[in-house]
Amino acid sequence: MQRITVTLDDELVAEIDRVSRIRGYQNRSEAIRDLVRAGLTQHPTHAEAPRECLATLTYVYDHGERELPKRLTHAYHDHHDLSVASLHVHLDHESCLEVSVLKGSAADVQHFADHVIAERGVRHGRLVMLPVDIDTQKHNHGSGAGRHTHIRVRDAG
């Protein structure tokens, strides 16, 4: 095990201490190790990244930002093959929440999400990817046989 030195501002240390108390950690080191592990799982290396994924992209944006809704709409149309569904919620007079379900290659989904989150006027954004296996099968579902796609979420671990 290695010892490292990290400089953190007072507010972040207070938040780490709060999380430590709530989760019952014995010390800051345990809490920081778990928080770092959780952060690393959100950003897998290229070798660990799934080839295909199902994902949710959640972000809050300022709908009054010049041309932002139009730019976002164009981005979704340009990547219509990735977009499965979207939920749009008006939070207040300025802010909207979007939750989009995406499906496709992990690299394409990540690239699209990075583009959306980086748009000026997008305040918060997070992508959650689930690795999947996609296969096409022909079998019966009651009234007859048909070929269609099944998406199977891979087990974690």
N, C-alpha and C positions, 0 to 999 in steps of 0.2 A: 504494500500500500504506500502511496506517495503523499506527502504533505505539500500543499500548494498555498500560496497567499493570494487572496482576492480582495480587492477594495470595492466596497458597496456603500451606496448612500444610506443615510439613516432611515429613510422611509422604507427602503427595500429590506433592510435588516429587521425593522419592526414587523413587516409583513411576513418574513420568514419565521420570526419568533411566534407570530400569531398562528401561522399554519402548524408550526411545531407543537404548540399547546393543543390545538384542536385535534390533531392527528395522534398526539401522544408520543412524539419523538423524545428520546432521552437527551439529545443535544442537537445543536445546529448542524453538525457534520452529517448526521443521519438524514436530517431533513433535506439538506442541500444535495446529498448524493441521490436521493429519490427524485427530487425536482429536476436534477440534471438528467437522470435516466429517462424521466417522462418527456423532457424536452427533446432528447435525442431520438426517442421513438417517433416523434412527430416529423423528423427530418431524416429518413433513412438514407444510407449511402446508395450510390448507383447500383452496387451489387445486391443490396437488400431490397431495393424497390420492386414492387410487383410489376409484372408485365401488363396485366389487365386489372382494372379496379372499378369499383363502384364508390362514389364519393359524394360528400355534401360540402358545398361551398357556402359559407354563411358570412355575410358582411353587412355593415351599416354604412350608409352613404348619405350625403347631403344632396337632396334632389334639386336644390336651387343652384348647385355648382354648374357653371356655364357648360351646357351641352353634355353633361355627364349622363343623364338618362338616355340620350340619343347614342352616345358612344357605347354605353353598356348594351343597349339593344342591338347595335351593329355587331358588337363582339359576339353576342349570343347567336345572331343569325349567321355570322361567319363560321361559327363552330357548332352548328345545329346538330351535327352528328354526335357531339358529346353531351348535349343537354337532354335530359329525360323529362324533368318537370321543375317548376319554380313556384315558390310561395313569396308573395310580396305583402309586407305589412307596413302601414303608415304609423310611425311611432309618435311623431309630433308634427309641428308645422314645417320643420326643416328636414327631419330624418326619416329614412326608410330602411327597413330590414328586408334583405333578400335571403332566402334559403333555396339553393339550387341543388338538384340531384343530377350528378354527372356520371357518365359511363364511358369507358374507353381505355386506351392505353394509358398507363400511369404517367408516362412522360408527357403526353398530350394534355391530360387533365391537369397536371402540375403546371405546365406552361400556361394554359388558359387561366387557371386560378391566380397565378403570379401576375398575369396581365391585368386581371380585374382588380385585385387587391392593390396594385400599384397605381391605379387611376387616381388622379387628383380629385379629391372630394370623397373618396372611400376612406372612412375613419377607422374601421376595424374589420379584419377579415381573417378567416380561418378555414383551412381545407382539412377534412378528415377523409382519408382513403382507406377502403377495405379491400384487401387483395381478393380477387375472385378468379375462378376458372370458368370459362365460357365454352359451352359445347352445344352443338346442334344435333338433335336426335329426332328420329321418327318413331312415334308410338301412339297408342290410342289414349284418348281422353273422352271416353263415353261415346260420342256420336261418330267417331271415325279417326283414322290415322292421319297425322299431319306432321310435317317437319317444322320444328321451331327451336328457338334458343332457350337454354337453361343457364342461369347464372348461379353458381354455387360459391358462397362466401367461404374462403379457406379458414380453417381453425387457427386461432391465435396460438403462438407458442412454437 
